[in-house]
Amino acid sequence: MSQVTDNPFKNSDTNKRYYTYDYYLRRTFGQKCAKITLDAGFTCPNIDGSRGVGGCIYCSGGSRSAGCNELLPLFTQYTEQIQKIRSKWDVTKFIPYLQAYTNSYTSPDNFKRILNEIREFDGAVMIDIATRADCLEDEKIEILRDVSEKIPVTVELGLQSSNDETAKRINRCHTYDEFTDCFARLRKIAPRVKIAVHIIDGLPEESREDMLKTAVDVRALNPDIIKIHLLHVIKDTPLAKMYEKGIYTPLEKDEYVNIVCDQLELLCPDTVVERVTGDGIKDSLLSPLWSLKKTSVINDIDKELYRRGSYQGKKYNF
Ligand code: SF4
């Protein structure tokens, strides 16, 4: 039997033993879709001093989204990227994605204007907004609710860890209680909005148990989507200084692969797993350099789940 026909995991039509974003999009929209990153020129309350200064210790601060230019109108950013994608890939459905910094850190009127602008873009089948849990007041959630009645909407919330001591260490500048409060208000006020939660493995001083605890806490929230990232040490960040002084040691590849497999086993099988590692940018990544071979990391996760005879949700009911 092949790894495809032998696969016991229900939410898959390949060898993947977790519910991939690709499979979710194909099931939802009938074909592959491309996410188009947009940069609306926002900043972050954790950088400009209104919540914190300097940002999260791994945040590269000045960098904006790869592939787009915040000085250009959003529609120009969108069409330029679609032209590039279409030159190599036959795709007709797109997801405008407000990615850079904190994309609800603006007035309600401006937030509404931007969402209503991008939902009208040609070929847009869903819109996606990345933000912080301390930047979604009820008025903005009501705007998301109204937009979600016209087009599917996903909101991505950065949690990284459910441990408040870790949150202090990484200078996230909001608590787990604030995160869960935002999550609950989003579910209540805008029930059609899909919620994606970001977590990061390998945060300073976190043990394997801390990382599994975050997976269990996220499971209890029951998000629609999870993104699992590896902590990248990016040049010119506070984390890079810690790394250079030997205060911070990144995870080894086999440690990371094992932790991700452990987390996948704990998650609900119906939670979409949009990422199992992040995209390191070669020029700015200090460590871990093994993460630049993203396909190899993903393949190792597939192999480890196969070796264990395991899959997403195997320990969901334990
Ligand atoms: S919340 Fe995001 S944009 Fe803001 S400092 Fe942290 S990583 Fe950077």
Residues whose N, C-alpha, C, O or C-beta is under 5 A from the ligand:
A	BS01	SF4	C44 N46 G55 C56 C59 Y101 T102
